[in-house]
Amino acid sequence: MATEIINERELYPSYEIIGGEKFMAPSAAPTHGRVIMRLGTIIENYLEETNGGYVFADDIDIHFPDGSLYKPDLSVVLEENSSIIDWRKGIYGVPDMVVEILSYSTRRKDLGVKKDTYEAHGVREYWIIDPWAKIIDVYLLRDGKYFLSGEYMLLDEEDLELMTEAERAEVKSEVPVSIVDGLTVPLKYIFKRTYK
């Protein structure tokens, strides 16, 4: 008698609730996962050393007060806000930082309704990462509204050679994490060996 292998994902598919409507949340591509793993490792190591908080990768349920259920690619909850973490079920409240990596299937939501929801609920820092263009857009909350704090792009040597010395001096190679003091993320590390 053959043993039937049941995929747990088929029994309990991953989904998000956006605007009261349920949407399937597809699994990430391997290169997408590498960007999250590398970024999460840097932030996790820093918070571990400083006892500053917790980092969660995708597939963690975040229950917002309006009933929305999101699974951001990465979320950060600082120690002073850790009461929102239910270690058995998910996060019930508003993380301090959220990161979404653009994909063809999620791009519109990440730049639209998700960004609006994070803003409305007071997520203090929102990163949108475009892994193909190797760009990170950082949005910070000020007076209840997001403003673009910075756009950070990993340039290759050919791009840099075409720039003037003054232009090269303005190139930013690290992204500051604003919710914690003293942490910056090197672009070369985040995008190392991804999307070729």
ZALUM-403554 format. One line per field, with one value per residue (C-alpha): residue in three letters; x, y, z. Coordinates in steps of 0.25 Angstrom, whole numbers, padded with zeros to 4 digits. Layout:
ZALUM-403554
res <- c(ALA, ...)
east <- c(X, ...)
north <- c(Y, ...)
up <- c(Z, ...)
END
This chain:
ZALUM-403554
res <- c(MET, ALA, THR, GLU, ILE, ILE, ASN, GLU, ARG, GLU, LEU, TYR, PRO, SER, TYR, GLU, ILE, ILE, GLY, GLY, GLU, LYS, PHE, MET, ALA, PRO, SER, ALA, ALA, PRO, THR, HIS, GLY, ARG, VAL, ILE, MET, ARG, LEU, GLY, THR, ILE, ILE, GLU, ASN, TYR, LEU, GLU, GLU, THR, ASN, GLY, GLY, TYR, VAL, PHE, ALA, ASP, ASP, ILE, ASP, ILE, HIS, PHE, PRO, ASP, GLY, SER, LEU, TYR, LYS, PRO, ASP, LEU, SER, VAL, VAL, LEU, GLU, GLU, ASN, SER, SER, ILE, ILE, ASP, TRP, ARG, LYS, GLY, ILE, TYR, GLY, VAL, PRO, ASP, MET, VAL, VAL, GLU, ILE, LEU, SER, TYR, SER, THR, ARG, ARG, LYS, ASP, LEU, GLY, VAL, LYS, LYS, ASP, THR, TYR, GLU, ALA, HIS, GLY, VAL, ARG, GLU, TYR, TRP, ILE, ILE, ASP, PRO, TRP, ALA, LYS, ILE, ILE, ASP, VAL, TYR, LEU, LEU, ARG, ASP, GLY, LYS, TYR, PHE, LEU, SER, GLY, GLU, TYR, MET, LEU, LEU, ASP, GLU, GLU, ASP, LEU, GLU, LEU, MET, THR, GLU, ALA, GLU, ARG, ALA, GLU, VAL, LYS, SER, GLU, VAL, PRO, VAL, SER, ILE, VAL, ASP, GLY, LEU, THR, VAL, PRO, LEU, LYS, TYR, ILE, PHE, LYS, ARG, THR, TYR, LYS)
east <- c(0000, 0006, 0007, 0001, 0010, 0001, 0007, 0003, 0003, -0008, -0016, -0013, -0010, -0003, -0012, -0013, -0026, -0026, -0037, -0046, -0043, -0034, -0023, -0013, 0001, 0010, 0024, 0036, 0046, 0060, 0067, 0056, 0058, 0073, 0071, 0062, 0071, 0083, 0076, 0069, 0083, 0089, 0077, 0076, 0090, 0090, 0077, 0083, 0095, 0087, 0075, 0068, 0057, 0053, 0053, 0043, 0043, 0032, 0020, 0018, 0004, 0003, -0011, -0014, -0025, -0034, -0035, -0024, -0015, -0002, 0011, 0022, 0035, 0042, 0037, 0044, 0038, 0046, 0047, 0039, 0027, 0029, 0016, 0009, 0016, 0009, 0020, 0010, 0001, 0007, 0008, -0005, -0002, 0008, 0022, 0033, 0038, 0033, 0041, 0034, 0042, 0035, 0031, 0023, 0011, 0012, 0017, 0004, -0001, 0013, 0013, -0002, -0011, 0000, 0008, -0005, -0009, 0005, 0005, -0010, -0006, 0007, 0018, 0030, 0039, 0035, 0046, 0042, 0053, 0054, 0063, 0064, 0068, 0076, 0069, 0064, 0053, 0052, 0040, 0039, 0026, 0025, 0012, 0005, 0009, 0021, 0031, 0043, 0055, 0064, 0066, 0078, 0084, 0095, 0103, 0113, 0127, 0123, 0112, 0122, 0133, 0123, 0120, 0128, 0136, 0126, 0115, 0122, 0124, 0109, 0107, 0102, 0107, 0099, 0085, 0082, 0072, 0065, 0057, 0070, 0083, 0096, 0091, 0094, 0092, 0103, 0096, 0107, 0104, 0089, 0089, 0101, 0099, 0085, 0077, 0087)
north <- c(0000, 0013, 0024, 0037, 0049, 0061, 0075, 0083, 0096, 0090, 0087, 0101, 0110, 0124, 0136, 0150, 0158, 0172, 0181, 0170, 0161, 0148, 0147, 0135, 0139, 0131, 0126, 0134, 0131, 0127, 0140, 0147, 0139, 0142, 0157, 0155, 0145, 0154, 0167, 0160, 0154, 0168, 0174, 0161, 0161, 0176, 0175, 0162, 0169, 0181, 0173, 0183, 0174, 0164, 0161, 0152, 0147, 0145, 0135, 0141, 0146, 0161, 0164, 0179, 0186, 0188, 0173, 0173, 0161, 0162, 0154, 0164, 0159, 0164, 0171, 0177, 0179, 0186, 0182, 0193, 0189, 0173, 0172, 0171, 0157, 0145, 0134, 0123, 0131, 0143, 0158, 0165, 0180, 0189, 0186, 0197, 0193, 0186, 0182, 0177, 0172, 0175, 0163, 0163, 0157, 0167, 0180, 0187, 0183, 0186, 0200, 0203, 0197, 0191, 0204, 0211, 0201, 0202, 0217, 0217, 0208, 0215, 0206, 0215, 0210, 0204, 0198, 0195, 0186, 0185, 0173, 0174, 0189, 0187, 0199, 0201, 0212, 0216, 0222, 0228, 0233, 0247, 0253, 0241, 0241, 0234, 0242, 0237, 0238, 0232, 0224, 0215, 0208, 0198, 0203, 0194, 0198, 0202, 0212, 0218, 0220, 0228, 0238, 0250, 0250, 0259, 0250, 0238, 0245, 0246, 0231, 0224, 0210, 0207, 0209, 0214, 0207, 0219, 0212, 0208, 0216, 0213, 0202, 0203, 0192, 0191, 0190, 0180, 0170, 0171, 0169, 0159, 0148, 0151, 0153, 0151)
up <- c(0000, -0004, 0006, 0001, 0004, 0008, 0006, 0019, 0010, 0002, 0015, 0021, 0009, 0013, 0011, 0015, 0018, 0011, 0012, 0017, 0005, 0006, -0004, -0006, -0002, -0011, -0007, -0009, -0020, -0016, -0019, -0012, 0000, 0000, 0000, 0012, 0019, 0018, 0022, 0034, 0038, 0039, 0047, 0056, 0060, 0063, 0072, 0078, 0083, 0088, 0094, 0085, 0079, 0069, 0054, 0047, 0033, 0024, 0027, 0041, 0043, 0046, 0051, 0050, 0058, 0046, 0044, 0033, 0033, 0026, 0024, 0021, 0015, 0028, 0041, 0053, 0067, 0077, 0091, 0096, 0087, 0089, 0097, 0083, 0080, 0083, 0082, 0078, 0068, 0062, 0064, 0069, 0067, 0059, 0056, 0057, 0043, 0031, 0018, 0005, -0007, -0020, -0029, -0041, -0034, -0021, -0027, -0028, -0014, -0008, -0014, -0012, -0001, 0008, 0008, 0011, 0023, 0029, 0028, 0034, 0046, 0049, 0044, 0047, 0036, 0022, 0012, -0002, -0008, -0024, -0025, -0040, -0040, -0027, -0021, -0007, -0004, 0011, 0016, 0029, 0037, 0040, 0046, 0042, 0027, 0020, 0013, 0004, 0013, 0003, -0009, -0009, -0022, -0023, -0035, -0042, -0046, -0060, -0055, -0045, -0056, -0064, -0053, -0049, -0036, -0030, -0034, -0028, -0015, -0014, -0016, -0003, -0001, 0012, 0017, 0031, 0039, 0046, 0057, 0064, 0066, 0059, 0050, 0035, 0024, 0013, -0001, -0006, 0005, 0003, -0012, -0012, -0022, -0025, -0038, -0049)
END
